[in-house]
């Protein structure tokens, strides 16, 4: 569930209708080359992803490449997606003045999502984001 939400957010941020990258990758080909010492904690990865989203001016494929490089060779796992959603929620759950200091890409995505539904005024989601 968290992965699906994160993919929907990334699709909005990268300005594409697709939630999957265009290039086909086969992560199992290199599984033997991966070692446990390369792994980073999900919380650390999520913190870096959210910091990038909050401050970046990158969009589209460039943003996707940057986020994929942060996540690394192990890819977007469920626990990383959960941490990113939690941290992104906290980053967006602030006053309007603080929200205006977000990077241009995240600020634009936030306003598109808010304008796509009327949860902002009522506190409940009743619309859809396209």
Buried (B, 14 or more C-beta within 10 A) or exposed (E): EBBEBBBEBBBBBBBBEEBEBEEEEEEEEEEEEEEEEEEEEBBEBBBBBBBBBBBBEBBEEEBBEBBBEBBBEBEBEEBBBBBBBBBBEEBBEEEEEEBEEBBEBBBBBBEEBBEBBEEEEEEEEEEEBE
